[in-house]
Each structure stands twice: as structure tokens, then as C-alpha cells.
Amino acid sequence: MIRRLEHKDAALMLEWMHDKEDIRKAFRSPFEKATMESVIQFIDNSFSDENRHFAIVNGSDEYLGTVSLKAISQEDRSAEYAVVVRKAARGTGVAKLATKELLDYAFHTLGLHRVYLNVLEKNQHARHFYTKCGFVYEGTSRDAILLDGAYESLAWYGIINAADE
């Protein structure tokens, strides 16, 4: 279900990165400016002590999306979570399965205590998804970011390793 990113994933990664409608709703990064070269470079640097980006794949090993642990801190035993799936994979349950697999990796392989995320407060669809995956709402940072000329609030979620509770 998840594996390390490979060069063969680049073209399908660009597919979601260049979907301007979806990207502006959910992300602050300028993904629409991504090129094949920049995506290959991202893939080459996708697995380090600080960041682990995995491909979400189906039974045919087709790239469906990316699920990540970012800003991994062994000192604090924590990491930030992120997920994105291609339009073709939405509604199939692969994001939830990949999240479960990633959290198992975070807690049992890396020995982390906490995984957290933030999301635009108004993104109710994503917030519902995170709750279904076991993340708990922790609070809101009001007017935390400036997006397209307007301030937006961020909702914060976290999940604690059940073995540590």
C-alpha cells in the first residue's frame, strides 16, 4: 500500500500538483510551478532523518498519492503528517489505509510518541477525514496564514501512540 517514492511516480505526481483548483483549496505551496525536474529532485530527497515521503500505490504499483512524515524530531518523538491523493483515487479508501500504515510506521518503527497536522479551518471535508483516522482536534490558530490576500485560520490535530497512553 505504501512504499518509497520512485522516479516512475513523477508524472502522476505532477498530475495532482498541476490541478490548480484542488491545490489552491488545500495547499500553500506553489505546486503548480513544479516541473518534472523538480519532482525528480523531490523524490531523490524524499527519505531522510527529518522527512519520510511515501507513495500510496494500488495492487499494480500505480502511484495514487503521497503520505508523509515531516519535521521528524527524535528528541521530541514527534512528526508532522501530510497526505494527498490523485483525483482518480479519491473516495476509494486508500488515503485512510495509507494513513493507518504510516501511523503504524511512525509509532512502531520510528518509536514516535505524537503525530500532528494542521489544516485550513474551513476545510471540513479534510477535518472529518482526519478525525476518522483517529486524530484529535487540539485547537485553532486564528488568522495564522495569509492565503490569496486573506487571513485563514488553521485547525490543529494530533494523535498519540496508544502504547504511550
PALONU-490517 format. One record per atom (N, C-alpha, C): residue number from 1; residue in three letters; atom name; x, z, y. Coordinates in steps of 0.05 Angstrom, whole numbers, plus 5000, padded with zeros to 4 digits. Example, Ala and Ser with C-alpha at 12.3 -4.5 7.8 and 13.67 -1.06 7.14 Angstrom:
PALONU-490517
 num residuo atomo   xx   zz   yy
   1     ala     N 5264 5156 4886
   1     ala    CA 5246 5156 4910
   1     ala     C 5264 5156 4934
   2     ser     N 5257 5142 4955
   2     ser    CA 5273 5143 4979
   2     ser     C 5258 5157 5001
END
This chain:
PALONU-490517
 num residuo atomo   xx   zz   yy
   1     met     N 5016 5000 4976
   1     met    CA 5000 5000 5000
   1     met     C 5017 5000 5025
   2     ile     N 5038 5018 5027
   2     ile    CA 5057 5016 5049
   2     ile     C 5085 5011 5038
   3     arg     N 5101 4996 5053
   3     arg    CA 5128 4991 5046
   3     arg     C 5143 4987 5072
   4     arg     N 5170 4985 5071
   4     arg    CA 5186 4980 5095
   4     arg     C 5179 4952 5105
   5     leu     N 5180 4949 5131
   5     leu    CA 5175 4923 5144
   5     leu     C 5197 4903 5135
   6     glu     N 5189 4878 5132
   6     glu    CA 5208 4857 5125
   6     glu     C 5204 4833 5144
   7     his     N 5225 4816 5145
   7     his    CA 5224 4793 5163
   7     his     C 5199 4776 5158
   8     lys     N 5190 4774 5133
   8     lys    CA 5167 4757 5127
   8     lys     C 5141 4767 5140
   9     asp     N 5141 4792 5151
   9     asp    CA 5118 4803 5164
   9     asp     C 5115 4795 5193
  10     ala     N 5136 4783 5204
  10     ala    CA 5138 4778 5233
  10     ala     C 5115 4761 5244
  11     ala     N 5109 4739 5230
  11     ala    CA 5088 4721 5241
  11     ala     C 5061 4735 5242
  12     leu     N 5054 4750 5222
  12     leu    CA 5029 4764 5222
  12     leu     C 5029 4788 5241
  13     met     N 5052 4799 5247
  13     met    CA 5054 4820 5267
  13     met     C 5048 4808 5295
  14     leu     N 5059 4784 5300
  14     leu    CA 5054 4770 5325
  14     leu     C 5024 4764 5329
  15     glu     N 5010 4760 5307
  15     glu    CA 4981 4754 5308
  15     glu     C 4967 4776 5323
  16     trp     N 4970 4801 5315
  16     trp    CA 4956 4823 5329
  16     trp     C 4969 4828 5357
  17     met     N 4995 4825 5359
  17     met    CA 5008 4830 5385
  17     met     C 4998 4811 5407
  18     his     N 4991 4787 5399
  18     his    CA 4982 4767 5419
  18     his     C 4952 4766 5423
  19     asp     N 4937 4784 5410
  19     asp    CA 4908 4786 5414
  19     asp     C 4903 4803 5439
  20     lys     N 4902 4790 5462
  20     lys    CA 4901 4803 5488
  20     lys     C 4877 4822 5490
  21     glu     N 4854 4814 5479
  21     glu    CA 4830 4830 5481
  21     glu     C 4834 4857 5468
  22     asp     N 4844 4858 5444
  22     asp    CA 4848 4883 5430
  22     asp     C 4871 4899 5441
  23     ile     N 4892 4886 5448
  23     ile    CA 4916 4900 5457
  23     ile     C 4911 4915 5483
  24     arg     N 4897 4903 5502
  24     arg    CA 4892 4916 5528
  24     arg     C 4874 4940 5524
  25     lys     N 4857 4940 5504
  25     lys    CA 4838 4962 5500
  25     lys     C 4853 4987 5488
  26     ala     N 4873 4982 5472
  26     ala    CA 4884 5004 5457
  26     ala     C 4913 5011 5462
  27     phe     N 4929 4993 5474
  27     phe    CA 4958 4998 5477
  27     phe     C 4967 4995 5505
  28     arg     N 4988 5010 5512
  28     arg    CA 5001 5008 5538
  28     arg     C 5025 4989 5537
  29     ser     N 5036 4985 5514
  29     ser    CA 5060 4968 5512
  29     ser     C 5052 4939 5516
  30     pro     N 5071 4923 5528
  30     pro    CA 5065 4895 5533
  30     pro     C 5069 4877 5508
  31     phe     N 5054 4882 5488
  31     phe    CA 5057 4868 5462
  31     phe     C 5053 4838 5466
  32     glu     N 5036 4830 5485
  32     glu    CA 5031 4801 5489
  32     glu     C 5056 4786 5496
  33     lys     N 5077 4799 5505
  33     lys    CA 5102 4786 5512
  33     lys     C 5121 4784 5488
  34     ala     N 5113 4795 5465
  34     ala    CA 5130 4794 5441
  34     ala     C 5136 4766 5432
  35     thr     N 5160 4761 5422
  35     thr    CA 5168 4736 5412
  35     thr     C 5177 4740 5383
  36     met     N 5180 4718 5368
  36     met    CA 5189 4720 5341
  36     met     C 5216 4735 5340
  37     glu     N 5234 4729 5359
  37     glu    CA 5260 4742 5360
  37     glu     C 5257 4772 5365
  38     ser     N 5240 4780 5383
  38     ser    CA 5237 4809 5389
  38     ser     C 5224 4824 5366
  39     val     N 5206 4810 5352
  39     val    CA 5193 4823 5328
  39     val     C 5214 4826 5306
  40     ile     N 5230 4806 5301
  40     ile    CA 5251 4808 5281
  40     ile     C 5270 4831 5288
  41     gln     N 5277 4833 5313
  41     gln    CA 5295 4855 5322
  41     gln     C 5281 4882 5317
  42     phe     N 5255 4884 5323
  42     phe    CA 5240 4909 5318
  42     phe     C 5241 4916 5288
  43     ile     N 5236 4896 5271
  43     ile    CA 5236 4900 5242
  43     ile     C 5264 4910 5233
  44     asp     N 5285 4898 5244
  44     asp    CA 5312 4906 5236
  44     asp     C 5318 4935 5244
  45     asn     N 5305 4945 5265
  45     asn    CA 5309 4972 5275
  45     asn     C 5286 4991 5269
  46     ser     N 5270 4983 5249
  46     ser    CA 5245 4998 5245
  46     ser     C 5247 5023 5228
  47     phe     N 5271 5028 5217
  47     phe    CA 5273 5051 5199
  47     phe     C 5299 5066 5206
  48     ser     N 5295 5090 5219
  48     ser    CA 5317 5106 5228
  48     ser     C 5310 5135 5225
  49     asp     N 5328 5153 5233
  49     asp    CA 5323 5181 5232
  49     asp     C 5300 5189 5251
  50     glu     N 5297 5174 5273
  50     glu    CA 5277 5180 5293
  50     glu     C 5250 5166 5289
  51     asn     N 5250 5142 5277
  51     asn    CA 5226 5126 5274
  51     asn     C 5225 5114 5247
  52     arg     N 5201 5114 5235
  52     arg    CA 5196 5100 5209
  52     arg     C 5171 5084 5212
  53     his     N 5174 5058 5213
  53     his    CA 5151 5040 5215
  53     his     C 5148 5026 5188
  54     phe     N 5124 5027 5177
  54     phe    CA 5118 5015 5151
  54     phe     C 5098 4993 5153
  55     ala     N 5100 4973 5136
  55     ala    CA 5080 4952 5134
  55     ala     C 5057 4963 5116
  56     ile     N 5033 4957 5124
  56     ile    CA 5010 4961 5107
  56     ile     C 5005 4935 5093
  57     val     N 5004 4935 5067
  57     val    CA 5002 4910 5052
  57     val     C 4979 4912 5031
  58     asn     N 4970 4888 5023
  58     asn    CA 4950 4887 5001
  58     asn     C 4964 4882 4975
  59     gly     N 4949 4878 4954
  59     gly    CA 4960 4874 4927
  59     gly     C 4977 4849 4925
  60     ser     N 4974 4830 4943
  60     ser    CA 4990 4806 4943
  60     ser     C 5014 4809 4962
  61     asp     N 5019 4833 4972
  61     asp    CA 5041 4839 4990
  61     asp     C 5038 4825 5017
  62     glu     N 5013 4819 5025
  62     glu    CA 5008 4807 5051
  62     glu     C 5007 4829 5072
  63     tyr     N 5021 4825 5094
  63     tyr    CA 5021 4844 5116
  63     tyr     C 4994 4846 5129
  64     leu     N 4983 4871 5130
  64     leu    CA 4957 4876 5142
  64     leu     C 4959 4892 5168
  65     gly     N 4981 4906 5172
  65     gly    CA 4984 4923 5195
  65     gly     C 5009 4940 5193
  66     thr     N 5012 4957 5213
  66     thr    CA 5036 4975 5214
  66     thr     C 5026 5004 5217
  67     val     N 5038 5022 5203
  67     val    CA 5033 5050 5205
  67     val     C 5060 5064 5209
  68     ser     N 5061 5083 5228
  68     ser    CA 5087 5093 5237
  68     ser     C 5089 5123 5241
  69     leu     N 5113 5133 5238
  69     leu    CA 5120 5160 5247
  69     leu     C 5142 5155 5268
  70     lys     N 5137 5165 5293
  70     lys    CA 5155 5161 5315
  70     lys     C 5164 5188 5325
  71     ala     N 5186 5188 5339
  71     ala    CA 5197 5212 5352
  71     ala     C 5199 5234 5331
  72     ile     N 5209 5227 5307
  72     ile    CA 5212 5247 5286
  72     ile     C 5232 5268 5294
  73     ser     N 5224 5293 5293
  73     ser    CA 5241 5316 5300
  73     ser     C 5244 5334 5276
  74     gln     N 5268 5334 5265
  74     gln    CA 5274 5353 5243
  74     gln     C 5275 5381 5253
  75     glu     N 5284 5385 5278
  75     glu    CA 5285 5411 5290
  75     glu     C 5257 5424 5292
  76     asp     N 5237 5408 5301
  76     asp    CA 5210 5418 5304
  76     asp     C 5193 5412 5279
  77     arg     N 5204 5396 5261
  77     arg    CA 5190 5387 5237
  77     arg     C 5163 5373 5245
  78     ser     N 5165 5355 5264
  78     ser    CA 5141 5341 5273
  78     ser     C 5147 5311 5279
  79     ala     N 5126 5296 5281
  79     ala    CA 5128 5267 5288
  79     ala     C 5102 5257 5300
  80     glu     N 5104 5236 5315
  80     glu    CA 5080 5223 5326
  80     glu     C 5071 5201 5307
  81     tyr     N 5045 5198 5304
  81     tyr    CA 5033 5178 5286
  81     tyr     C 5022 5155 5302
  82     ala     N 5024 5131 5291
  82     ala    CA 5011 5108 5302
  82     ala     C 5003 5088 5280
  83     val     N 4981 5074 5285
  83     val    CA 4972 5054 5266
  83     val     C 4960 5030 5280
  84     val     N 4963 5007 5270
  84     val    CA 4949 4983 5279
  84     val     C 4945 4964 5256
  85     val     N 4921 4952 5254
  85     val    CA 4916 4933 5233
  85     val     C 4906 4907 5245
  86     arg     N 4912 4885 5231
  86     arg    CA 4902 4859 5239
  86     arg     C 4872 4858 5237
  87     lys     N 4860 4840 5253
  87     lys    CA 4830 4837 5252
  87     lys     C 4820 4832 5224
  88     ala     N 4835 4816 5209
  88     ala    CA 4827 4809 5182
  88     ala     C 4825 4833 5163
  89     ala     N 4839 4855 5170
  89     ala    CA 4839 4879 5153
  89     ala     C 4820 4901 5162
  90     arg     N 4808 4898 5185
  90     arg    CA 4791 4919 5196
  90     arg     C 4766 4922 5179
  91     gly     N 4758 4947 5176
  91     gly    CA 4734 4953 5161
  91     gly     C 4738 4952 5131
  92     thr     N 4762 4949 5121
  92     thr    CA 4768 4948 5093
  92     thr     C 4777 4974 5081
  93     gly     N 4783 4994 5098
  93     gly    CA 4792 5020 5089
  93     gly     C 4822 5021 5086
  94     val     N 4837 4999 5091
  94     val    CA 4866 5000 5087
  94     val     C 4880 5019 5107
  95     ala     N 4870 5021 5131
  95     ala    CA 4882 5038 5151
  95     ala     C 4880 5068 5142
  96     lys     N 4858 5075 5131
  96     lys    CA 4855 5103 5122
  96     lys     C 4873 5108 5098
  97     leu     N 4874 5090 5079
  97     leu    CA 4891 5093 5056
  97     leu     C 4921 5094 5064
  98     ala     N 4929 5077 5083
  98     ala    CA 4956 5077 5092
  98     ala     C 4963 5103 5107
  99     thr     N 4944 5113 5122
  99     thr    CA 4948 5138 5136
  99     thr     C 4952 5161 5116
 100     lys     N 4936 5162 5095
 100     lys    CA 4938 5182 5075
 100     lys     C 4966 5180 5062
 101     glu     N 4975 5156 5056
 101     glu    CA 5001 5152 5043
 101     glu     C 5023 5160 5063
 102     leu     N 5021 5154 5088
 102     leu    CA 5041 5161 5108
 102     leu     C 5042 5191 5112
 103     leu     N 5019 5204 5113
 103     leu    CA 5019 5234 5116
 103     leu     C 5032 5247 5092
 104     asp     N 5027 5236 5068
 104     asp    CA 5039 5247 5044
 104     asp     C 5070 5244 5047
 105     tyr     N 5079 5222 5056
 105     tyr    CA 5108 5217 5060
 105     tyr     C 5119 5237 5081
 106     ala     N 5104 5240 5103
 106     ala    CA 5113 5258 5125
 106     ala     C 5116 5286 5115
 107     phe     N 5096 5296 5100
 107     phe    CA 5095 5324 5092
 107     phe     C 5112 5329 5067
 108     his     N 5112 5311 5048
 108     his    CA 5125 5317 5022
 108     his     C 5153 5305 5020
 109     thr     N 5158 5282 5033
 109     thr    CA 5185 5270 5032
 109     thr     C 5202 5280 5055
 110     leu     N 5191 5279 5079
 110     leu    CA 5207 5288 5102
 110     leu     C 5205 5318 5107
 111     gly     N 5186 5331 5095
 111     gly    CA 5183 5360 5099
 111     gly     C 5173 5368 5127
 112     leu     N 5157 5350 5140
 112     leu    CA 5147 5357 5166
 112     leu     C 5125 5378 5165
 113     his     N 5121 5392 5187
 113     his    CA 5100 5412 5189
 113     his     C 5076 5400 5203
 114     arg     N 5081 5383 5224
 114     arg    CA 5059 5373 5240
 114     arg     C 5063 5343 5247
 115     val     N 5041 5329 5247
 115     val    CA 5040 5301 5256
 115     val     C 5018 5300 5278
 116     tyr     N 5024 5287 5300
 116     tyr    CA 5006 5286 5323
 116     tyr     C 5003 5258 5333
 117     leu     N 4983 5254 5351
 117     leu    CA 4978 5229 5363
 117     leu     C 4963 5233 5389
 118     asn     N 4964 5213 5406
 118     asn    CA 4946 5212 5429
 118     asn     C 4932 5185 5430
 119     val     N 4908 5185 5442
 119     val    CA 4892 5161 5443
 119     val     C 4876 5162 5469
 120     leu     N 4869 5138 5479
 120     leu    CA 4853 5138 5503
 120     leu     C 4827 5154 5498
 121     glu     N 4821 5172 5516
 121     glu    CA 4797 5189 5512
 121     glu     C 4772 5172 5507
 122     lys     N 4770 5150 5520
 122     lys    CA 4745 5134 5518
 122     lys     C 4744 5117 5492
 123     asn     N 4765 5117 5476
 123     asn    CA 4765 5101 5451
 123     asn     C 4752 5117 5428
 124     gln     N 4726 5118 5429
 124     gln    CA 4711 5134 5410
 124     gln     C 4714 5124 5381
 125     his     N 4716 5099 5377
 125     his    CA 4720 5088 5350
 125     his     C 4746 5099 5338
 126     ala     N 4768 5098 5352
 126     ala    CA 4793 5108 5342
 126     ala     C 4792 5138 5338
 127     arg     N 4779 5152 5356
 127     arg    CA 4778 5181 5354
 127     arg     C 4762 5190 5329
 128     his     N 4741 5175 5323
 128     his    CA 4726 5181 5298
 128     his     C 4743 5175 5274
 129     phe     N 4758 5153 5274
 129     phe    CA 4776 5147 5252
 129     phe     C 4796 5169 5247
 130     tyr     N 4809 5179 5268
 130     tyr    CA 4829 5200 5265
 130     tyr     C 4817 5225 5254
 131     thr     N 4794 5232 5262
 131     thr    CA 4780 5255 5251
 131     thr     C 4774 5252 5222
 132     lys     N 4765 5228 5214
 132     lys    CA 4760 5222 5185
 132     lys     C 4786 5225 5169
 133     cys     N 4809 5220 5181
 133     cys    CA 4834 5222 5167
 133     cys     C 4845 5250 5166
 134     gly     N 4831 5269 5179
 134     gly    CA 4840 5297 5177
 134     gly     C 4853 5308 5203
 135     phe     N 4857 5291 5223
 135     phe    CA 4868 5300 5248
 135     phe     C 4848 5317 5263
 136     val     N 4857 5337 5277
 136     val    CA 4840 5356 5291
 136     val     C 4845 5352 5321
 137     tyr     N 4823 5350 5336
 137     tyr    CA 4825 5347 5365
 137     tyr     C 4837 5372 5377
 138     glu     N 4857 5368 5394
 138     glu    CA 4872 5391 5405
 138     glu     C 4869 5394 5435
 139     gly     N 4859 5374 5449
 139     gly    CA 4855 5376 5478
 139     gly     C 4858 5349 5491
 140     thr     N 4854 5349 5517
 140     thr    CA 4855 5324 5533
 140     thr     C 4874 5328 5557
 141     ser     N 4891 5308 5561
 141     ser    CA 4908 5307 5585
 141     ser     C 4893 5289 5604
 142     arg     N 4882 5300 5626
 142     arg    CA 4867 5285 5645
 142     arg     C 4884 5267 5662
 143     asp     N 4875 5243 5667
 143     asp    CA 4889 5223 5684
 143     asp     C 4918 5222 5677
 144     ala     N 4924 5220 5651
 144     ala    CA 4952 5221 5642
 144     ala     C 4967 5196 5645
 145     ile     N 4954 5173 5645
 145     ile    CA 4968 5148 5648
 145     ile     C 4953 5129 5667
 146     leu     N 4968 5111 5679
 146     leu    CA 4957 5091 5697
 146     leu     C 4956 5065 5681
 147     leu     N 4932 5055 5676
 147     leu    CA 4928 5031 5659
 147     leu     C 4911 5011 5675
 148     asp     N 4922 4988 5680
 148     asp    CA 4908 4967 5696
 148     asp     C 4897 4978 5722
 149     gly     N 4913 4994 5735
 149     gly    CA 4905 5004 5762
 149     gly     C 4887 5028 5762
 150     ala     N 4879 5039 5739
 150     ala    CA 4861 5062 5738
 150     ala     C 4874 5083 5720
 151     tyr     N 4869 5108 5728
 151     tyr    CA 4879 5130 5712
 151     tyr     C 4861 5134 5688
 152     glu     N 4874 5139 5665
 152     glu    CA 4860 5143 5640
 152     glu     C 4869 5170 5628
 153     ser     N 4851 5183 5615
 153     ser    CA 4857 5209 5602
 153     ser     C 4864 5203 5572
 154     leu     N 4881 5221 5562
 154     leu    CA 4889 5219 5534
 154     leu     C 4878 5242 5518
 155     ala     N 4867 5237 5495
 155     ala    CA 4858 5258 5476
 155     ala     C 4881 5261 5456
 156     trp     N 4887 5286 5450
 156     trp    CA 4909 5293 5432
 156     trp     C 4897 5304 5406
 157     tyr     N 4909 5295 5384
 157     tyr    CA 4901 5303 5357
 157     tyr     C 4926 5311 5341
 158     gly     N 4923 5329 5322
 158     gly    CA 4945 5337 5305
 158     gly     C 4935 5344 5277
 159     ile     N 4953 5344 5258
 159     ile    CA 4947 5352 5231
 159     ile     C 4971 5368 5221
 160     ile     N 4966 5391 5209
 160     ile    CA 4986 5409 5199
 160     ile     C 4989 5405 5168
 161     asn     N 5013 5406 5158
 161     asn    CA 5018 5405 5130
 161     asn     C 5003 5428 5116
 162     ala     N 4985 5421 5098
 162     ala    CA 4969 5442 5085
 162     ala     C 4986 5462 5070
 163     ala     N 5009 5455 5061
 163     ala    CA 5027 5473 5047
 163     ala     C 5038 5495 5065
 164     asp     N 5038 5489 5091
 164     asp    CA 5048 5508 5111
 164     asp     C 5027 5527 5122
 165     glu     N 5002 5522 5116
 165     glu    CA 4980 5538 5128
 165     glu     C 4975 5563 5111
END
